[in-house]
Amino acid sequence: MDVVHQSRRERQAVTVLELHYAPRGTTITVSPASEVKEGESVTVSCLSDGAPVGWMVLRRLSEDQDVKLQSHNGSSTSFTLSSALLADSALYQCEAFNEHGSQRASTHITVKAPPRNTTVLVYPSTEVQEGQNVTVCCRSVSFPPPVCGFEKTGQWHRALLPGWELPAGEPYAQR
């Protein structure tokens, strides 16, 4: 009897599977902190996971405008304010998107500054008759807004801007 040896042949096929999905896990971080003093440096960073990798857009959204700060092909981007100003206080938003969708993340940055350009206004004028009502207004540029105070018969009164009234006939001194 003849024995025939057959070699066993195996075939293998390799298929690459690509998984596509919309951005997810989108984050926005602020360094060193989301509350900074005017003149300090602050960096806003965005990160997201999506396949295929798409675009990342960083915006500053304030009451009167929407400003695109950075637009980058990829899954991350960052933007540095080298000397923060009061006007940089706003909502910052990252949007990651690709052909399958988008995702947003946002945070607020607050820039604080000491009072400056302070003015005091007295109405109806700085010369009044006894018994006449007087309105005194303090105005200043700062954040948080300054607190003005007046001494009235030995007591300290505080009021937030823009103005307040003292009762007629009572002495006052600006502090």
C-alpha positions as CSV (number, residue, x, y, z in Angstrom):
1,M,0.0,0.0,0.0
2,D,1.3,3.3,-0.9
3,V,1.0,6.1,1.6
4,V,0.7,9.5,0.1
5,H,1.7,12.4,2.3
6,Q,-0.1,15.5,1.7
7,S,1.2,18.7,3.0
8,R,-1.4,20.6,4.8
9,R,-2.0,24.1,3.5
10,E,-3.4,26.9,5.6
11,R,-4.6,30.1,4.4
12,Q,-4.8,33.2,6.4
13,A,-6.4,36.5,5.6
14,V,-5.8,39.7,7.5
15,T,-8.4,42.4,7.5
16,V,-7.8,45.8,9.0
17,L,-10.9,47.1,10.8
18,E,-11.1,50.9,11.2
19,L,-13.4,52.1,13.9
20,H,-14.8,55.6,13.3
21,Y,-16.6,57.6,15.9
22,A,-17.5,61.2,16.7
23,P,-15.3,63.2,19.2
24,R,-15.7,62.2,22.8
25,G,-14.1,63.0,26.1
26,T,-13.5,66.6,25.0
27,T,-11.9,68.6,27.8
28,I,-10.8,72.2,28.3
29,T,-8.2,73.2,31.0
30,V,-6.8,76.5,32.2
31,S,-3.4,76.9,33.6
32,P,-2.4,78.1,36.2
33,A,-6.0,78.9,37.2
34,S,-9.3,80.1,35.8
35,E,-9.1,83.2,38.0
36,V,-6.0,85.4,37.4
37,K,-4.8,88.9,38.0
38,E,-4.6,91.4,35.2
39,G,-1.2,91.1,33.5
40,E,-0.6,87.4,34.4
41,S,-0.2,84.7,31.7
42,V,-2.9,82.1,31.3
43,T,-3.0,79.1,28.9
44,V,-6.2,77.4,27.7
45,S,-5.8,73.8,26.4
46,C,-8.2,71.6,24.6
47,L,-8.1,67.8,24.1
48,S,-10.5,65.3,22.5
49,D,-10.7,61.8,21.2
50,G,-12.3,61.0,17.8
51,A,-11.7,58.8,14.8
52,P,-10.8,59.9,12.3
53,V,-9.0,62.8,13.9
54,G,-10.8,66.0,12.9
55,W,-10.5,69.7,13.8
56,M,-10.3,71.5,17.1
57,V,-11.6,75.1,17.5
58,L,-11.1,77.3,20.5
59,R,-13.3,80.4,20.9
60,R,-13.8,83.2,23.4
61,L,-17.5,84.0,23.8
62,S,-18.5,87.2,25.5
63,E,-21.8,89.2,25.6
64,D,-21.0,91.1,22.4
65,Q,-18.7,88.9,20.3
66,D,-17.6,85.4,19.4
67,V,-13.8,85.3,18.7
68,K,-12.0,82.3,17.1
69,L,-8.7,82.2,19.0
70,Q,-7.3,78.9,17.5
71,S,-8.3,76.4,14.8
72,H,-6.1,73.3,14.5
73,N,-6.2,70.1,12.6
74,G,-5.8,67.4,15.2
75,S,-7.1,66.3,18.6
76,S,-5.6,69.1,20.7
77,T,-4.8,72.8,20.7
78,S,-3.8,75.5,23.2
79,F,-3.8,79.3,23.3
80,T,-1.8,81.5,25.7
81,L,-2.9,85.0,26.9
82,S,0.6,86.4,27.7
83,S,-0.8,89.4,29.6
84,A,-4.4,88.9,30.6
85,L,-6.7,92.0,30.5
86,L,-10.1,92.6,32.1
87,A,-11.6,92.2,28.6
88,D,-10.3,88.6,28.5
89,S,-12.8,87.7,31.2
90,A,-15.2,85.4,29.2
91,L,-16.5,82.0,28.5
92,Y,-13.9,79.9,26.6
93,Q,-15.2,77.0,24.5
94,C,-13.5,74.2,22.7
95,E,-15.3,72.3,19.9
96,A,-13.9,69.1,18.4
97,F,-15.5,67.8,15.3
98,N,-15.0,65.3,12.5
99,E,-17.3,63.8,9.8
100,H,-19.2,61.8,12.4
101,G,-20.1,64.6,14.8
102,S,-18.9,67.2,17.3
103,Q,-18.5,67.8,21.0
104,R,-18.0,71.0,23.0
105,A,-16.5,71.8,26.4
106,S,-16.3,75.2,28.1
107,T,-14.9,77.1,31.1
108,H,-15.0,80.6,32.3
109,I,-11.9,82.7,32.9
110,T,-12.1,85.7,35.3
111,V,-9.4,88.4,35.2
112,K,-9.2,90.5,38.3
113,A,-7.8,94.1,38.5
114,P,-7.4,96.8,41.1
115,P,-9.6,99.9,40.8
116,R,-8.4,102.6,38.4
117,N,-9.9,105.6,36.6
118,T,-12.0,106.4,39.7
119,T,-14.3,109.4,39.6
120,V,-16.7,110.8,42.1
121,L,-19.8,112.6,40.9
122,V,-22.2,114.7,43.2
123,Y,-25.8,115.5,42.1
124,P,-27.3,118.0,41.7
125,S,-24.0,119.8,42.4
126,T,-21.2,119.9,44.9
127,E,-22.9,123.0,46.5
128,V,-26.2,122.2,48.1
129,Q,-28.5,123.8,50.7
130,E,-29.2,122.2,54.0
131,G,-32.1,119.8,53.7
132,Q,-31.5,119.1,50.0
133,N,-31.1,115.5,48.8
134,V,-27.6,114.7,47.4
135,T,-26.6,111.8,45.3
136,V,-23.0,110.7,45.3
137,C,-21.7,108.3,42.6
138,C,-18.4,106.5,42.5
139,R,-17.3,105.0,39.2
140,S,-14.2,102.9,38.7
141,V,-12.8,100.3,36.3
142,S,-12.0,97.1,38.1
143,F,-13.1,93.5,38.8
144,P,-14.6,92.8,41.2
145,P,-16.4,96.2,41.3
146,P,-15.2,98.4,44.1
147,V,-17.2,99.1,47.2
148,C,-17.6,102.8,48.1
149,G,-18.2,104.0,51.6
150,F,-19.4,107.1,53.4
151,E,-19.2,108.1,57.0
152,K,-22.6,109.2,58.3
153,T,-22.9,110.2,61.9
154,G,-20.0,107.9,62.9
155,Q,-21.4,104.8,61.2
156,W,-19.7,103.2,58.1
157,H,-22.1,102.5,55.2
158,R,-21.3,100.5,52.2
159,A,-23.0,100.4,48.9
160,L,-22.2,98.9,45.5
161,L,-21.8,101.2,42.5
162,P,-23.1,103.1,40.6
163,G,-24.8,105.3,43.3
164,W,-26.8,105.8,46.4
165,E,-28.5,108.6,48.4
166,L,-27.9,110.0,51.9
167,P,-30.9,111.3,53.8
168,A,-31.3,115.1,53.7
169,G,-29.7,117.2,56.4
170,E,-27.3,114.6,57.6
171,P,-23.6,115.3,57.5
172,Y,-21.3,113.1,55.5
173,A,-17.7,112.7,54.6
174,Q,-16.3,110.7,51.7
175,R,-13.9,108.0,52.7
